[in-house]
Amino acid sequence: MLLPLEFKIQSKRQANFSAYVIGGGGTAIDLYALKKSGTAGGPNQVAENIKLFPNDLYYSAGAGADFYLNYFKLGLEIKLLTGAKNLLKPSSNIFSQSLNTIKNQMLVFSITFEG
């Protein structure tokens, strides 16, 4: 399994502020896709009948800012992670025949405090 790898390009600190952009990629594992499905039927037939591959590759891009305060540094960051692989396992049931592709997409907002 590969670790996530990100590159960060940061501006010079101006007074108490600096900005940066980040980009990179990595792997992800969908733990729910690894779970064994229960009995067929019931209220959630879609989750039981659409099978997904558990491993995914993703790439990420984002931006952030650091604020240097009196006692700590506050960091705000927003990042978009987009899956690169089609996660849908081919199947002959009615639920998965209507889908062409399923890809992960996640928007992450982070707040960090450094003392």
Long-range contacts (C-beta under 8 A, 24 or more apart in sequence): 1-27, 1-29, 2-26, 2-27, 4-60, 6-60, 10-66, 13-68, 16-67, 16-68, 16-69, 17-65, 17-66, 17-67, 17-68, 18-65, 18-66, 18-68, 19-63, 19-64, 19-65, 19-66, 20-63, 20-64, 20-65, 20-66, 21-61, 21-62, 21-63, 21-64, 22-60, 22-61, 22-62, 22-63, 22-64, 22-77, 22-79, 23-59, 23-60, 23-61, 23-62, 24-59, 24-60, 25-57, 25-58, 25-59, 25-60, 25-84, 26-57, 26-58, 26-60, 27-55, 27-56, 27-57, 27-58, 28-55, 28-56, 28-57, 28-58, 28-83, 28-104, 29-54, 29-55, 29-56, 30-54, 30-55, 30-56, 30-87, 30-104, 33-87, 45-95, 46-95, 49-91, 49-93, 49-94, 49-95, 49-96, 50-88, 50-91, 50-95, 50-96, 50-99, 50-102, 51-88, 51-89, 51-91, 51-96, 52-87, 52-88, 52-89, 52-102, 53-85, 53-87, 53-88, 53-89, 55-85, 56-83, 56-84, 56-85, 56-87, 56-104, 57-83, 57-84, 57-85, 58-82, 58-83, 58-84, 58-104, 59-84, 62-108, 64-110, 71-115, 72-113, 72-114, 72-115, 73-112, 73-113, 73-114, 74-111, 74-112, 74-113, 75-110, 75-111, 75-112, 75-113, 75-114, 76-109, 76-110, 76-111, 77-108, 77-109, 77-110, 77-111, 77-112, 78-107, 78-108, 78-109, 78-110, 79-107, 79-108, 79-109, 79-110, 80-105, 80-106, 80-107, 80-108, 81-105, 81-106, 81-107, 81-108
